Amino acid sequence: MPRVSVIIPAFGARDTLPDALASVAAAGLPPAEIEVVLAPDDGDDYAGLPDFGLRLVRCAAHHVASGAGAARNRALARARGRIVAFLDADDTWEAGYLAALVPLAQAHGVAFGRTRVLDGDRALMELPAPGRRQLTIADLGSGASFHPVMARSLAGPFRSLPAQDVFHAAEALSAAGGAAPLGSTHYNLHLHPGSATADRGFALRVQAAYARILREIETGRTRLRPEDRCAARSAFQARARLNRTYMRRGGTVPFYQYLHRHGLAD
């Protein structure tokens, strides 16, 4: 049995997946302890990828545009590791990522790395602020995404809407008691011209998703503990305000570049 299952949804990702997989291979655990569960969502079976010595498990390839949340749920259904880690197909991990975070996840149920947003080789921002040792639900209001390494028993399900990964992080933090340890390692979020957050239309879709998430928080239709609902509501209200400001003033600049230029994610 693998120790860790790495969950990767894939849509139009043939060009970026090799770098993502290479970063998993360099994450500091022996390949025998890792399985990578790849969930295609574009009809591609992703055959012929370099495996870098990793065990690749492919979910059914006939799904097309079902959404990242549904793809992650398919991958979770196949995952056999007691620990799961989430990686997008166009992102990478810093070397030693799993070696740093898996022990924290085993001890606390959930752990996070810091998010570093990269534009090419240039770091636009790193969140949260230096010196922090825990991630809280309030940190989700910054506009950044954070990806947990966590016990399989606490993971999912993901919703079928934009920002489902952010809300899953909120539920993961709630399951951990409202806060989780923050490792010194980084999740590298790479900006690409064709990525979803570079599409201005995505801002409109994500605004509707925030409204739905806020309704679900208000009505208690979430896995949040009652004592965490206020913090989650405040975080998603903050994200909605940032997104509205971006839609009014951001123009065609990708969302994270806009946050960087205006210091709105600090």
C-alpha positions in Angstrom: 0.0 0.0 0.0 1.3 3.5 -0.8 1.9 5.8 2.1 0.7 8.9 0.1 -1.7 9.3 -2.8 -1.1 12.5 -4.9 -4.3 13.7 -6.4 -4.0 15.5 -9.8 -6.9 16.5 -12.0 -5.9 17.0 -15.6 -7.4 19.1 -18.4 -5.3 20.1 -21.4 -2.2 19.3 -19.3 0.1 17.3 -21.5 2.6 20.2 -21.7 2.7 20.9 -17.9 2.2 17.4 -16.3 5.9 16.3 -16.8 7.1 19.2 -14.6 4.4 18.4 -12.0 5.3 14.8 -11.9 9.0 15.6 -11.7 8.3 17.7 -8.6 6.4 14.8 -7.0 9.4 12.6 -7.6 11.6 15.2 -5.9 9.3 15.6 -3.0 11.5 13.7 -0.6 9.8 10.3 -0.2 10.8 7.0 -1.8 8.8 6.4 -5.0 7.5 3.1 -3.5 5.7 5.1 -0.9 3.8 7.3 -3.4 1.1 6.7 -5.9 0.0 9.5 -8.3 -3.8 9.3 -9.1 -4.4 11.2 -12.3 -8.0 12.1 -13.1 -8.3 13.2 -16.8 -11.2 15.5 -17.6 -10.6 16.2 -21.3 -10.9 12.7 -22.8 -7.1 12.2 -23.0 -5.8 9.0 -21.4 -2.4 10.7 -20.8 -0.5 7.6 -22.0 3.2 8.0 -22.6 3.9 10.4 -19.8 7.3 10.2 -18.1 6.7 8.5 -14.7 10.0 9.5 -13.0 9.9 6.1 -11.2 6.5 6.9 -9.7 3.4 4.6 -9.8 0.8 6.3 -12.0 -2.9 5.4 -11.5 -5.2 6.7 -14.2 -8.9 7.2 -13.6 -11.3 6.6 -16.5 -10.5 8.9 -19.5 -13.9 9.3 -21.0 -14.9 12.3 -18.8 -14.9 15.7 -20.5 -15.3 19.0 -18.8 -17.0 17.6 -15.7 -15.1 20.1 -13.6 -12.0 20.0 -11.3 -14.1 19.1 -8.3 -15.6 16.0 -9.9 -12.2 15.0 -11.2 -10.7 15.3 -7.7 -13.6 13.2 -6.4 -12.8 10.4 -9.0 -9.2 10.5 -8.0 -10.1 10.3 -4.3 -12.2 7.2 -4.9 -9.1 5.5 -6.3 -6.7 6.7 -3.7 -5.2 4.0 -1.4 -2.8 6.0 0.7 -3.7 7.0 4.3 -2.4 10.5 3.4 -3.5 12.4 0.3 -1.8 15.5 -1.2 -3.3 17.7 -3.9 -1.4 19.1 -6.9 -2.8 20.9 -10.0 -1.4 19.6 -13.3 0.1 23.0 -14.2 1.8 23.6 -10.8 4.8 22.1 -9.0 6.0 21.4 -5.5 9.3 22.6 -3.9 11.9 19.9 -3.5 11.2 18.0 -0.2 7.6 19.0 -0.1 6.1 15.7 1.0 9.0 15.0 3.4 8.3 18.2 5.2 4.5 18.0 5.3 3.6 14.3 5.6 4.9 14.0 9.2 2.9 17.1 10.1 -0.2 15.7 8.5 0.2 12.4 10.3 0.5 14.2 13.6 -2.3 16.8 13.1 -4.5 15.3 10.4 -3.9 18.3 8.1 -0.9 20.4 7.1 -0.2 23.0 4.5 2.8 24.4 2.6 3.1 28.1 1.8 1.8 29.2 -1.6 4.3 30.9 -3.9 2.9 32.4 -7.1 5.4 32.3 -9.9 5.3 34.3 -13.2 7.9 32.4 -15.1 10.9 32.2 -12.7 9.8 35.4 -10.8 8.0 35.0 -7.5 5.1 37.5 -7.5 4.0 36.7 -3.9 4.3 34.3 -1.1 1.5 33.7 1.3 0.9 33.8 4.2 3.3 36.3 5.7 6.8 35.2 6.8 7.1 33.9 10.3 3.7 32.2 10.5 3.6 28.6 11.7 -0.1 28.0 11.3 -2.7 28.5 8.6 -6.2 29.5 9.6 -9.5 29.8 7.9 -9.1 33.6 7.9 -6.0 33.3 5.7 -8.3 32.0 2.9 -9.6 35.6 2.5 -6.3 36.7 1.1 -7.3 35.6 -2.4 -4.6 32.8 -2.5 -5.2 29.1 -2.8 -3.8 26.7 -0.3 -3.5 22.9 -0.9 -3.6 20.5 2.0 -1.7 17.4 2.7 -4.1 15.5 4.9 -5.5 12.2 6.2 -7.5 10.5 3.5 -10.4 10.0 6.0 -10.8 13.8 6.3 -10.6 14.6 2.5 -13.4 15.5 0.2 -15.9 15.5 -1.3 -15.3 18.5 -3.6 -18.1 20.6 -4.9 -18.8 21.0 -8.6 -18.2 24.7 -8.9 -15.3 27.2 -9.2 -13.4 27.8 -5.9 -14.2 24.3 -4.8 -10.6 23.8 -3.8 -10.6 26.9 -1.6 -13.8 25.7 0.2 -12.3 22.2 0.6 -9.3 23.9 2.3 -11.7 25.7 4.7 -13.4 22.4 5.5 -10.0 20.7 6.0 -9.0 23.5 8.4 -12.2 23.1 10.3 -11.7 19.3 10.6 -8.2 20.1 12.1 -9.8 22.4 14.7 -9.8 25.7 12.8 -6.0 25.9 12.1 -3.3 23.5 10.8 0.5 23.5 10.9 2.2 25.4 8.1 5.5 24.0 6.8 8.4 26.0 5.5 8.1 24.3 2.1 6.2 25.8 -0.9 3.5 24.9 -3.3 4.4 26.6 -6.5 1.4 28.1 -8.4 2.5 28.8 -11.9 0.8 31.5 -13.9 0.1 30.4 -17.5 -1.6 32.5 -20.3 -4.2 29.7 -20.8 -4.9 29.0 -17.1 -8.4 29.4 -15.7 -7.5 32.4 -13.5 -6.1 34.3 -16.6 -9.6 34.2 -18.1 -11.7 37.3 -17.2 -14.8 35.2 -17.6 -13.6 33.0 -14.8 -14.0 36.0 -12.4 -17.7 36.1 -13.2 -18.1 32.4 -12.6 -16.2 32.4 -9.4 -18.3 35.4 -8.1 -21.4 33.2 -8.5 -19.6 30.4 -6.7 -18.7 32.6 -3.8 -22.4 33.6 -3.5 -23.4 29.9 -3.4 -20.7 29.0 -0.9 -21.9 31.8 1.4 -25.5 30.6 1.2 -24.3 27.1 2.1 -22.4 28.4 5.1 -25.4 30.4 6.3 -27.7 27.4 6.0 -25.2 25.0 7.6 -25.0 22.7 4.5 -21.2 22.2 4.9 -18.8 20.1 6.8 -17.7 23.2 8.8 -17.9 23.0 12.5 -20.5 25.5 13.8 -17.8 27.5 15.6 -15.9 27.9 12.3 -18.8 29.2 10.2 -18.2 32.9 11.1 -14.5 32.8 10.1 -15.4 31.0 6.8 -18.1 33.5 6.0 -15.7 36.4 6.6 -13.0 34.7 4.5 -15.3 34.2 1.5 -16.9 37.7 1.8 -13.3 39.0 1.6 -12.6 36.9 -1.5 -15.8 38.1 -3.1 -14.8 41.8 -2.4 -11.4 41.2 -3.9 -13.0 39.6 -7.0 -15.4 42.4 -7.4 -12.6 44.9 -7.3 -10.6 42.9 -9.8 -13.6 42.8 -12.2 -14.0 46.6 -12.0 -10.4 47.5 -12.3 -8.3 44.6 -13.3 -8.9 44.8 -17.0 -7.1 41.9 -18.9 -4.4 41.4 -16.3 -4.5 37.9 -14.7 -6.0 37.9 -11.2 -2.7 37.1 -9.3 -0.8 39.8 -11.2 -3.5 42.3 -10.3 -3.2 41.3 -6.6 0.6 41.7 -6.8 0.5 45.1 -8.5 -1.9 46.5 -5.9 -0.7 44.7 -2.8 -4.2 43.3 -2.2 -3.1 39.9 -1.0 -0.9 41.2 1.8 
